[in-house]
Amino acid sequence: MRKRAAVLCGAAVMVAGMLTTAPADASAPRTARTASAAKLTWKKCGTADFPKLQCTSLKVPLDHAHPGGRKITLALSRVPHTAKTYQGPLLVNPGGPGGSGLALAGFVASSLPKAVAAQYDVIGFDPRGVGSSKPALDCKPGHFKPVRPDSVPSTPALEKANVARATSFAKACGTKYASLLPYLDTISAARDLDSIRQSLDAKKINYLGYSYGTYLGAVYAKLYPDRVRRLVLDSIVDPTGVWYDDNIAQDYAFNDRHLAFLAWVAKHNKTYKLGTDPAKVGAKWYAMRAALAKKPAQKKVGASELEDTFIPGGYYNGYWPHLAEAFAAYANDKNSDPLVKAYANFGAVDASGDNGYSVYTSVQCRDVSWPRDWNQWRKDNWAVYEKAPFMAWNNAWYNAPCAFWPTSSARPVDLSNHALPPALLFQATNDAATPYEGAVTVHHLLRGSSLVVEQGGGNHGITLSGNACLDKHLATYLTNGKVPHGGGDIDAVCKKVPDPAPSSTKALPSAARGSALHGLLGFRG
């Protein structure tokens, strides 16, 4: 629940005109424009970080089964190709569901080797309902306003209060967006991708997706295997567990990452002075949580907000020094200022976060069926909590609106695919948000795919974030389509990027790119 990156493109960009660039070779030919394909006019929308960005918008059917019906608008961004060799559009998605992808186009184009990026039109987009796409959802503004009830329902009153919050959110979405919710799902978003492809006059797309974006990309590939040229999936969703079981699997993995953080703090006792025994450091963390449950820091950070603040550390260890400093200040000196600042930076949810969460719940709750009996949620999550307490109930309440969602659910998509060109998969072995087993599953489902593993790595989103070995595999694939082949579950192994230095002022050089990427990745997974 980090604060989302600012959106780049406003709704004022109108659909008119036509793309003027043309492919320089036959490797990525354009289609004959169909009658339904829109004409796009790109306008400059560059920022200080990404000055080459251009933006436009595209109207697509709300219901792709009825293309002549109501239309919605997708916001698109682009960094155009500059090389004579043109390999077509590279669509990029940061995950979520609910993550804005407009800035990601600029990040990817500037992070790839220049010679590689120059061969692609790197295309970002806000999926339906997100950010600058219209309409953009915000079911219940301020849903995460502090201080929320303690996530651990240790009393009937706390459980009742948290159930009421989840029920109220689901009801608000149903009341406010009754006409939209039946069409907010991954299959509809995948069909939007094909509308983008058509609008770009491309016979095929290249695709790079992180996190939930791996599921979106794999669903697109299932629907349109003949329209995929190259497919890169980084930090891979297990499609056999969407979405209830995947969230429970996350709980165990995030607990392990929290233990890794505590061990790192203990290793750097000279800096943080919280002890050299990870178990005792952990006891101090939970003592801090208990104290904040009784008396929230500056009326902003209670127990639930503390979890929100430290959960991002499970996604990316570059945040560990900041989190450790806040932890140490509170535990050692009763100074809550750094903790409140850390909450503002990593845990607080702003308006874009409200939008992202609204789309997150709308898509996940619609995609597949969820248990509707709260007794099952109670039983399952208490069982998880006994073994993995760090995020169990926080994650349960985050997804609990799905127990009360007002729309019917679709069926999971069988992602097995024998019709694709070789796909390239990336996965860290200790990733918490998308545990390693899911990547192996998808590797087997996508025939001819190759899996590159970051051994011992725990970050979520690992390419273009400072690991030169991983990035070399990515650049090779985007240059010539070649993938490594090692046989078995793993085709290539890269060493993990070293853990951060104990002081946030002594960050490794790779940390800048890692922090930039993780500031752009989407909601929760």
NUPAMI-645546 format. One line per field, with one value per residue (C-alpha): residue number from 1; residue in three letters; z, x, y. Coordinates in nm, 3 decimals, always signed. Each point is the difference from the previous one (the first is absolute). Layout:
# residues N
n	c(NUM;...)
res	c(Ala;...)
z	c(Z;...)
x	c(X;...)
y	c(Y;...)
***
This chain:
# residues 525
n	c(1;2;3;4;5;6;7;8;9;10;11;12;13;14;15;16;17;18;19;20;21;22;23;24;25;26;27;28;29;30;31;32;33;34;35;36;37;38;39;40;41;42;43;44;45;46;47;48;49;50;51;52;53;54;55;56;57;58;59;60;61;62;63;64;65;66;67;68;69;70;71;72;73;74;75;76;77;78;79;80;81;82;83;84;85;86;87;88;89;90;91;92;93;94;95;96;97;98;99;100;101;102;103;104;105;106;107;108;109;110;111;112;113;114;115;116;117;118;119;120;121;122;123;124;125;126;127;128;129;130;131;132;133;134;135;136;137;138;139;140;141;142;143;144;145;146;147;148;149;150;151;152;153;154;155;156;157;158;159;160;161;162;163;164;165;166;167;168;169;170;171;172;173;174;175;176;177;178;179;180;181;182;183;184;185;186;187;188;189;190;191;192;193;194;195;196;197;198;199;200;201;202;203;204;205;206;207;208;209;210;211;212;213;214;215;216;217;218;219;220;221;222;223;224;225;226;227;228;229;230;231;232;233;234;235;236;237;238;239;240;241;242;243;244;245;246;247;248;249;250;251;252;253;254;255;256;257;258;259;260;261;262;263;264;265;266;267;268;269;270;271;272;273;274;275;276;277;278;279;280;281;282;283;284;285;286;287;288;289;290;291;292;293;294;295;296;297;298;299;300;301;302;303;304;305;306;307;308;309;310;311;312;313;314;315;316;317;318;319;320;321;322;323;324;325;326;327;328;329;330;331;332;333;334;335;336;337;338;339;340;341;342;343;344;345;346;347;348;349;350;351;352;353;354;355;356;357;358;359;360;361;362;363;364;365;366;367;368;369;370;371;372;373;374;375;376;377;378;379;380;381;382;383;384;385;386;387;388;389;390;391;392;393;394;395;396;397;398;399;400;401;402;403;404;405;406;407;408;409;410;411;412;413;414;415;416;417;418;419;420;421;422;423;424;425;426;427;428;429;430;431;432;433;434;435;436;437;438;439;440;441;442;443;444;445;446;447;448;449;450;451;452;453;454;455;456;457;458;459;460;461;462;463;464;465;466;467;468;469;470;471;472;473;474;475;476;477;478;479;480;481;482;483;484;485;486;487;488;489;490;491;492;493;494;495;496;497;498;499;500;501;502;503;504;505;506;507;508;509;510;511;512;513;514;515;516;517;518;519;520;521;522;523;524;525)
res	c(Met;Arg;Lys;Arg;Ala;Ala;Val;Leu;Cys;Gly;Ala;Ala;Val;Met;Val;Ala;Gly;Met;Leu;Thr;Thr;Ala;Pro;Ala;Asp;Ala;Ser;Ala;Pro;Arg;Thr;Ala;Arg;Thr;Ala;Ser;Ala;Ala;Lys;Leu;Thr;Trp;Lys;Lys;Cys;Gly;Thr;Ala;Asp;Phe;Pro;Lys;Leu;Gln;Cys;Thr;Ser;Leu;Lys;Val;Pro;Leu;Asp;His;Ala;His;Pro;Gly;Gly;Arg;Lys;Ile;Thr;Leu;Ala;Leu;Ser;Arg;Val;Pro;His;Thr;Ala;Lys;Thr;Tyr;Gln;Gly;Pro;Leu;Leu;Val;Asn;Pro;Gly;Gly;Pro;Gly;Gly;Ser;Gly;Leu;Ala;Leu;Ala;Gly;Phe;Val;Ala;Ser;Ser;Leu;Pro;Lys;Ala;Val;Ala;Ala;Gln;Tyr;Asp;Val;Ile;Gly;Phe;Asp;Pro;Arg;Gly;Val;Gly;Ser;Ser;Lys;Pro;Ala;Leu;Asp;Cys;Lys;Pro;Gly;His;Phe;Lys;Pro;Val;Arg;Pro;Asp;Ser;Val;Pro;Ser;Thr;Pro;Ala;Leu;Glu;Lys;Ala;Asn;Val;Ala;Arg;Ala;Thr;Ser;Phe;Ala;Lys;Ala;Cys;Gly;Thr;Lys;Tyr;Ala;Ser;Leu;Leu;Pro;Tyr;Leu;Asp;Thr;Ile;Ser;Ala;Ala;Arg;Asp;Leu;Asp;Ser;Ile;Arg;Gln;Ser;Leu;Asp;Ala;Lys;Lys;Ile;Asn;Tyr;Leu;Gly;Tyr;Ser;Tyr;Gly;Thr;Tyr;Leu;Gly;Ala;Val;Tyr;Ala;Lys;Leu;Tyr;Pro;Asp;Arg;Val;Arg;Arg;Leu;Val;Leu;Asp;Ser;Ile;Val;Asp;Pro;Thr;Gly;Val;Trp;Tyr;Asp;Asp;Asn;Ile;Ala;Gln;Asp;Tyr;Ala;Phe;Asn;Asp;Arg;His;Leu;Ala;Phe;Leu;Ala;Trp;Val;Ala;Lys;His;Asn;Lys;Thr;Tyr;Lys;Leu;Gly;Thr;Asp;Pro;Ala;Lys;Val;Gly;Ala;Lys;Trp;Tyr;Ala;Met;Arg;Ala;Ala;Leu;Ala;Lys;Lys;Pro;Ala;Gln;Lys;Lys;Val;Gly;Ala;Ser;Glu;Leu;Glu;Asp;Thr;Phe;Ile;Pro;Gly;Gly;Tyr;Tyr;Asn;Gly;Tyr;Trp;Pro;His;Leu;Ala;Glu;Ala;Phe;Ala;Ala;Tyr;Ala;Asn;Asp;Lys;Asn;Ser;Asp;Pro;Leu;Val;Lys;Ala;Tyr;Ala;Asn;Phe;Gly;Ala;Val;Asp;Ala;Ser;Gly;Asp;Asn;Gly;Tyr;Ser;Val;Tyr;Thr;Ser;Val;Gln;Cys;Arg;Asp;Val;Ser;Trp;Pro;Arg;Asp;Trp;Asn;Gln;Trp;Arg;Lys;Asp;Asn;Trp;Ala;Val;Tyr;Glu;Lys;Ala;Pro;Phe;Met;Ala;Trp;Asn;Asn;Ala;Trp;Tyr;Asn;Ala;Pro;Cys;Ala;Phe;Trp;Pro;Thr;Ser;Ser;Ala;Arg;Pro;Val;Asp;Leu;Ser;Asn;His;Ala;Leu;Pro;Pro;Ala;Leu;Leu;Phe;Gln;Ala;Thr;Asn;Asp;Ala;Ala;Thr;Pro;Tyr;Glu;Gly;Ala;Val;Thr;Val;His;His;Leu;Leu;Arg;Gly;Ser;Ser;Leu;Val;Val;Glu;Gln;Gly;Gly;Gly;Asn;His;Gly;Ile;Thr;Leu;Ser;Gly;Asn;Ala;Cys;Leu;Asp;Lys;His;Leu;Ala;Thr;Tyr;Leu;Thr;Asn;Gly;Lys;Val;Pro;His;Gly;Gly;Gly;Asp;Ile;Asp;Ala;Val;Cys;Lys;Lys;Val;Pro;Asp;Pro;Ala;Pro;Ser;Ser;Thr;Lys;Ala;Leu;Pro;Ser;Ala;Ala;Arg;Gly;Ser;Ala;Leu;His;Gly;Leu;Leu;Gly;Phe;Arg;Gly)
z	c(+0.000;-0.094;-0.132;-0.372;-0.261;-0.140;-0.322;-0.305;-0.257;+0.047;-0.152;-0.228;-0.262;-0.283;-0.249;-0.349;-0.271;-0.073;+0.094;-0.234;+0.082;-0.213;+0.062;-0.147;-0.062;-0.051;+0.342;+0.152;-0.287;+0.049;-0.072;-0.246;+0.214;+0.096;+0.000;+0.380;+0.053;+0.137;-0.136;+0.256;+0.040;+0.237;+0.192;+0.208;+0.371;+0.113;+0.356;+0.151;+0.044;-0.332;-0.246;-0.312;+0.110;-0.223;+0.094;-0.164;+0.077;-0.156;+0.020;+0.046;+0.060;+0.361;-0.103;-0.275;-0.081;-0.111;-0.176;-0.113;+0.353;+0.275;-0.031;+0.265;-0.045;+0.056;+0.062;-0.192;+0.008;-0.238;-0.049;-0.378;-0.169;-0.159;-0.164;-0.365;+0.122;+0.141;+0.200;+0.069;+0.315;+0.343;+0.238;+0.367;+0.311;+0.368;+0.158;+0.264;-0.124;+0.038;-0.088;-0.238;-0.285;-0.156;+0.169;-0.036;-0.375;+0.070;+0.261;-0.224;-0.300;+0.206;+0.187;-0.294;-0.194;-0.240;-0.306;+0.112;+0.109;-0.327;-0.194;+0.178;+0.055;+0.376;+0.085;+0.346;+0.088;+0.286;-0.004;+0.009;+0.315;+0.088;+0.033;-0.310;-0.173;+0.016;+0.197;+0.284;+0.307;+0.356;+0.187;+0.343;+0.036;+0.322;+0.061;+0.142;+0.204;+0.333;+0.258;-0.106;+0.236;+0.093;-0.283;+0.241;+0.108;+0.353;+0.127;-0.152;-0.015;-0.213;-0.235;-0.030;-0.075;-0.272;-0.159;-0.003;-0.182;-0.265;-0.044;-0.025;-0.267;-0.211;+0.031;-0.096;-0.315;-0.095;+0.055;-0.178;-0.293;-0.057;-0.379;-0.005;+0.243;-0.229;-0.249;+0.234;-0.029;-0.150;-0.317;-0.080;+0.067;-0.233;-0.272;+0.057;-0.077;-0.336;-0.064;+0.072;-0.243;-0.272;+0.064;-0.048;-0.335;+0.133;-0.101;+0.322;+0.329;+0.223;+0.368;+0.333;+0.312;+0.366;+0.279;-0.082;-0.341;-0.056;+0.041;-0.230;-0.261;+0.023;-0.033;-0.309;-0.140;+0.063;-0.180;-0.287;-0.029;-0.365;+0.095;+0.243;-0.134;+0.323;+0.354;+0.318;+0.339;+0.315;+0.351;-0.104;+0.133;+0.066;-0.221;+0.186;+0.318;-0.121;+0.217;+0.346;+0.020;-0.145;+0.274;+0.270;-0.159;+0.013;+0.376;+0.065;-0.245;+0.140;+0.349;-0.121;-0.155;+0.325;+0.182;-0.254;+0.076;+0.374;-0.056;-0.207;+0.281;+0.250;-0.230;+0.011;+0.373;+0.008;-0.201;+0.139;+0.354;+0.011;+0.085;-0.184;+0.043;-0.276;+0.229;+0.261;-0.269;-0.115;+0.353;+0.009;-0.329;+0.131;+0.326;-0.211;-0.176;+0.331;+0.129;-0.314;+0.021;+0.340;-0.087;-0.369;-0.077;-0.047;-0.063;-0.339;+0.042;+0.183;-0.031;-0.344;-0.131;+0.134;-0.208;-0.303;+0.050;+0.026;-0.263;-0.284;+0.148;-0.104;-0.359;-0.012;+0.242;-0.110;+0.251;+0.290;+0.119;+0.020;+0.182;+0.239;+0.090;+0.080;+0.201;+0.198;+0.075;+0.144;+0.183;+0.144;+0.055;-0.016;-0.288;-0.234;-0.255;-0.233;+0.024;-0.099;-0.287;-0.112;+0.007;-0.220;-0.247;-0.012;+0.161;-0.042;-0.277;-0.200;-0.267;-0.261;+0.257;+0.058;-0.377;-0.018;+0.283;-0.155;-0.323;+0.187;+0.180;-0.301;-0.223;+0.252;+0.140;-0.350;-0.151;+0.198;+0.278;+0.361;+0.319;+0.095;+0.345;+0.243;+0.230;-0.258;-0.012;+0.380;+0.018;-0.280;+0.113;+0.366;-0.118;-0.206;+0.285;+0.235;-0.228;-0.188;+0.200;-0.172;-0.283;+0.040;+0.122;-0.171;-0.332;+0.091;+0.058;-0.312;-0.204;+0.219;-0.217;-0.239;+0.256;-0.044;-0.361;-0.182;-0.341;-0.108;-0.069;-0.311;-0.031;+0.022;-0.332;-0.103;-0.103;-0.159;-0.336;-0.274;-0.271;+0.122;-0.110;+0.278;+0.303;+0.255;+0.369;+0.296;+0.366;+0.331;+0.216;+0.316;-0.153;+0.246;-0.214;-0.270;+0.154;-0.208;-0.055;-0.219;-0.244;-0.037;-0.062;-0.276;-0.147;-0.050;-0.131;-0.268;-0.230;-0.118;+0.268;+0.192;+0.371;+0.131;+0.377;+0.239;+0.257;+0.356;-0.112;+0.187;-0.194;-0.204;-0.346;-0.083;-0.356;-0.065;+0.371;+0.030;-0.076;-0.307;-0.052;-0.022;-0.219;-0.245;-0.055;-0.050;-0.246;-0.203;-0.026;-0.105;-0.254;-0.177;+0.175;+0.139;+0.339;+0.216;+0.013;+0.297;+0.020;+0.298;+0.213;-0.038;-0.317;+0.144;+0.345;+0.107;+0.337;+0.207;+0.042;+0.341;+0.288;+0.065;+0.224;+0.356;-0.051;-0.259;-0.078;-0.123;-0.257;-0.267;-0.351;-0.118;+0.260;-0.199;-0.283;+0.242;+0.196;-0.319;-0.126;+0.329;+0.025;-0.325;+0.059;+0.061;+0.296;+0.220;-0.270)
x	c(+0.000;+0.270;-0.093;-0.047;+0.208;-0.162;-0.196;+0.133;-0.271;-0.324;-0.334;+0.024;+0.200;-0.246;-0.015;+0.071;+0.266;+0.220;+0.336;+0.268;+0.286;+0.049;+0.188;+0.348;-0.002;-0.239;+0.051;-0.289;-0.239;-0.312;-0.349;-0.244;-0.205;-0.333;-0.316;-0.011;+0.362;+0.037;+0.238;+0.243;+0.160;+0.295;+0.082;+0.305;-0.047;+0.360;+0.115;+0.335;+0.071;-0.145;+0.017;-0.072;-0.344;-0.298;-0.365;-0.332;-0.330;-0.200;-0.368;-0.085;-0.326;-0.104;-0.132;+0.211;-0.284;-0.197;+0.253;-0.266;-0.112;+0.133;+0.362;+0.260;+0.334;+0.349;+0.295;+0.314;+0.362;+0.286;+0.372;+0.036;+0.269;+0.294;+0.199;-0.028;-0.070;-0.352;-0.131;-0.349;-0.179;+0.117;-0.295;+0.093;-0.212;+0.098;-0.248;-0.264;-0.263;-0.038;+0.349;+0.048;+0.235;+0.049;+0.330;+0.119;+0.042;+0.250;+0.179;+0.033;+0.114;+0.266;+0.114;+0.048;+0.326;-0.044;+0.053;-0.276;-0.253;+0.052;-0.148;-0.336;-0.291;-0.027;-0.368;-0.140;-0.367;-0.240;-0.228;-0.374;-0.106;+0.354;+0.155;-0.049;-0.224;-0.366;-0.202;+0.247;-0.128;+0.000;-0.251;+0.045;+0.245;+0.196;-0.061;+0.352;-0.011;+0.177;-0.046;-0.172;-0.101;+0.279;+0.022;+0.030;-0.361;+0.090;-0.343;-0.349;-0.019;+0.314;-0.121;-0.338;+0.161;+0.225;-0.281;-0.211;+0.279;+0.028;-0.376;-0.035;+0.270;-0.160;-0.340;+0.142;+0.156;-0.324;-0.203;+0.237;+0.109;-0.275;+0.025;+0.378;+0.080;-0.111;+0.267;+0.292;+0.192;+0.318;-0.160;-0.151;+0.338;+0.166;-0.247;+0.089;+0.360;-0.114;-0.183;+0.327;+0.178;-0.252;+0.028;+0.377;-0.043;+0.206;-0.056;+0.169;+0.105;+0.302;-0.086;+0.180;-0.210;+0.089;-0.192;-0.375;+0.114;+0.137;-0.350;-0.146;+0.264;-0.050;-0.377;+0.053;+0.231;-0.266;-0.266;+0.222;+0.308;+0.054;+0.023;+0.291;+0.349;+0.203;-0.125;+0.193;-0.149;+0.176;-0.106;-0.264;-0.351;-0.098;-0.310;-0.111;-0.064;-0.178;-0.087;-0.091;+0.265;+0.268;-0.063;+0.037;+0.325;+0.118;-0.054;+0.257;+0.247;-0.030;+0.054;+0.324;+0.106;-0.078;+0.219;+0.273;-0.036;+0.026;+0.313;+0.149;-0.074;+0.169;+0.302;+0.037;-0.040;+0.280;-0.224;-0.345;+0.081;-0.293;+0.201;+0.187;-0.260;-0.265;-0.260;+0.051;-0.009;-0.328;-0.135;+0.077;-0.181;-0.313;+0.030;-0.003;-0.309;-0.176;+0.087;-0.132;-0.320;-0.062;+0.128;+0.049;+0.301;-0.112;-0.352;+0.118;+0.179;-0.180;+0.058;-0.157;+0.186;+0.325;-0.059;-0.079;+0.332;+0.213;-0.173;+0.178;+0.326;-0.116;-0.021;+0.334;+0.293;+0.119;-0.254;+0.157;+0.237;-0.284;-0.226;+0.276;+0.076;-0.367;-0.021;+0.315;-0.106;-0.330;+0.128;+0.313;-0.096;-0.383;+0.044;-0.295;+0.094;+0.198;-0.277;-0.268;+0.221;+0.053;-0.376;-0.048;+0.259;-0.087;-0.336;-0.236;-0.259;-0.072;-0.265;+0.188;+0.027;-0.375;-0.043;+0.250;-0.166;-0.343;+0.122;+0.195;-0.309;-0.228;+0.221;+0.096;-0.350;-0.148;+0.269;-0.079;-0.223;+0.093;-0.132;-0.325;-0.018;+0.193;+0.048;+0.237;+0.204;+0.017;+0.113;+0.256;+0.157;+0.031;+0.177;+0.240;+0.050;+0.116;+0.295;+0.049;-0.138;+0.171;-0.247;-0.269;-0.291;+0.109;-0.013;-0.329;-0.172;+0.160;-0.178;-0.307;-0.233;+0.002;-0.202;-0.279;+0.050;-0.318;+0.077;+0.017;+0.339;+0.163;+0.209;+0.378;+0.181;+0.191;+0.331;+0.151;+0.131;+0.178;-0.042;+0.237;+0.349;+0.257;-0.090;+0.255;-0.085;+0.181;-0.042;+0.179;+0.003;-0.109;-0.254;-0.287;-0.271;+0.021;+0.169;+0.246;-0.223;-0.232;+0.280;+0.082;-0.369;-0.023;+0.331;-0.160;-0.328;+0.170;+0.167;+0.341;+0.037;+0.324;+0.026;+0.282;+0.034;+0.158;+0.136;-0.058;-0.164;-0.305;-0.106;-0.318;+0.072;+0.361;+0.082;+0.114;+0.064;+0.375;+0.081;+0.225;-0.027;-0.379;+0.004;+0.240;-0.248;-0.278;+0.199;+0.104;-0.358;-0.134;+0.281;-0.024;-0.261;+0.255;-0.066;+0.225;-0.070;+0.123;-0.258;-0.221;-0.164;+0.279;+0.172;+0.240;+0.105;+0.117;+0.141;-0.212;+0.080;+0.168;-0.217;+0.008;+0.248;-0.126;-0.027;-0.237;+0.264;+0.239;-0.219;+0.155;+0.016;-0.262;-0.246;-0.101;-0.144;-0.151;-0.173;-0.125;-0.150;-0.162;-0.155;-0.182;-0.113;-0.368;-0.217;+0.093;+0.084)
y	c(+0.000;+0.244;+0.337;-0.031;+0.180;+0.312;-0.043;+0.176;+0.040;+0.191;-0.082;+0.302;-0.192;-0.054;-0.287;+0.130;-0.011;-0.298;-0.148;+0.127;-0.236;-0.309;-0.324;-0.016;-0.374;-0.286;-0.156;+0.194;+0.079;+0.204;-0.119;+0.137;+0.233;-0.146;+0.203;-0.012;+0.105;+0.352;+0.259;+0.135;+0.338;+0.007;+0.316;+0.083;-0.068;-0.041;+0.045;+0.086;-0.372;-0.112;+0.291;-0.209;-0.116;+0.058;-0.054;-0.069;-0.170;-0.279;-0.083;-0.369;-0.185;-0.040;-0.340;-0.153;-0.239;+0.308;+0.224;+0.243;+0.076;+0.225;+0.110;+0.071;+0.175;-0.138;+0.233;-0.100;+0.113;-0.061;+0.041;-0.040;-0.204;+0.181;-0.279;-0.109;-0.350;+0.006;-0.294;+0.130;+0.111;-0.119;+0.027;+0.022;-0.054;+0.051;-0.238;+0.048;-0.037;+0.374;+0.123;+0.292;-0.080;+0.342;+0.082;-0.359;+0.051;+0.276;-0.208;-0.306;+0.203;+0.175;-0.313;-0.235;+0.031;+0.291;-0.215;-0.235;+0.262;+0.187;-0.294;+0.011;+0.231;-0.049;+0.029;+0.061;+0.005;+0.047;-0.305;+0.051;+0.180;+0.111;+0.345;+0.213;-0.252;+0.095;-0.069;-0.048;-0.180;+0.124;-0.209;+0.151;+0.289;-0.016;-0.369;-0.032;+0.318;-0.056;-0.120;-0.323;-0.283;-0.240;-0.253;-0.294;-0.071;-0.101;+0.104;-0.034;+0.379;+0.025;-0.271;+0.170;+0.336;-0.144;-0.200;+0.316;+0.188;-0.274;-0.024;+0.375;+0.022;-0.273;+0.166;+0.339;-0.146;-0.168;+0.314;+0.235;-0.219;-0.254;+0.037;-0.036;-0.282;-0.286;+0.112;+0.057;-0.324;-0.135;-0.136;+0.340;+0.164;-0.253;+0.085;+0.365;-0.095;-0.128;+0.326;+0.179;-0.234;+0.084;+0.372;-0.029;-0.181;-0.289;-0.361;-0.112;+0.153;-0.041;+0.004;+0.050;-0.050;+0.008;-0.173;-0.008;+0.122;-0.351;-0.141;+0.265;-0.074;-0.375;+0.041;+0.216;-0.268;-0.264;+0.203;+0.114;-0.225;+0.091;+0.369;-0.038;+0.060;+0.007;-0.051;+0.090;-0.086;+0.124;-0.117;-0.243;-0.055;-0.361;-0.039;-0.312;+0.201;+0.311;+0.172;-0.130;-0.270;+0.228;+0.254;-0.265;-0.116;+0.361;+0.009;-0.273;+0.150;+0.353;-0.134;-0.154;+0.332;+0.179;-0.250;+0.073;+0.370;-0.064;-0.209;+0.283;+0.247;-0.235;-0.032;+0.378;+0.042;+0.257;+0.231;-0.075;-0.123;-0.238;-0.311;-0.272;-0.275;+0.015;-0.157;+0.272;+0.268;-0.151;+0.012;+0.372;+0.050;-0.173;+0.195;+0.315;-0.126;-0.070;+0.347;+0.166;-0.202;+0.160;+0.347;+0.084;+0.217;+0.361;-0.129;-0.128;-0.333;-0.275;-0.373;-0.028;+0.302;-0.144;-0.312;+0.214;+0.177;-0.314;-0.216;+0.188;-0.126;-0.345;+0.119;+0.177;-0.014;+0.342;+0.133;-0.190;+0.276;+0.253;-0.245;-0.106;+0.362;+0.063;-0.324;+0.081;+0.357;-0.117;-0.309;+0.159;+0.362;+0.010;+0.242;-0.046;+0.268;-0.233;-0.259;+0.249;+0.116;-0.360;-0.054;+0.307;-0.130;-0.369;-0.069;+0.292;-0.020;+0.313;+0.062;-0.202;-0.278;+0.010;-0.036;-0.286;-0.189;+0.048;-0.159;-0.267;-0.123;+0.041;-0.215;-0.267;-0.035;-0.030;-0.225;-0.314;-0.124;+0.074;-0.163;+0.171;-0.156;+0.222;-0.299;-0.147;+0.322;+0.003;-0.362;+0.025;+0.325;-0.094;-0.315;+0.211;+0.246;-0.274;-0.072;+0.329;+0.292;+0.292;+0.067;-0.265;+0.211;+0.319;-0.185;-0.164;+0.333;+0.144;-0.266;-0.046;+0.212;-0.297;-0.198;+0.254;+0.110;+0.104;-0.157;-0.360;-0.151;-0.140;-0.315;-0.030;-0.003;-0.312;+0.151;-0.312;+0.110;-0.193;+0.263;+0.272;+0.092;-0.051;+0.215;+0.122;-0.027;+0.159;-0.094;+0.052;-0.312;+0.186;+0.236;+0.046;+0.157;-0.268;-0.304;-0.198;-0.304;+0.206;+0.076;-0.369;-0.071;+0.261;-0.119;-0.341;+0.146;+0.212;-0.251;+0.112;+0.267;+0.057;+0.079;+0.219;-0.012;+0.249;-0.244;+0.119;+0.323;+0.120;+0.307;+0.015;+0.136;-0.083;+0.103;+0.358;+0.045;-0.040;-0.364;+0.003;-0.377;+0.009;+0.307;-0.164;-0.284;+0.253;+0.211;-0.306;-0.119;+0.339;+0.032;-0.334;-0.217;-0.244;-0.159;-0.218;-0.371;-0.198;-0.274;-0.081;+0.265;+0.260;+0.115;+0.257;+0.121;+0.346;+0.095;+0.232;+0.367;+0.054;+0.116;+0.374;+0.173;+0.066;+0.375;+0.139;+0.262;-0.272;-0.166;-0.221;+0.151;-0.250;+0.126;+0.307;-0.207;-0.249;+0.273;+0.163;-0.325;-0.091;+0.342;-0.080;-0.356;-0.056;-0.078;-0.294;-0.251)
***
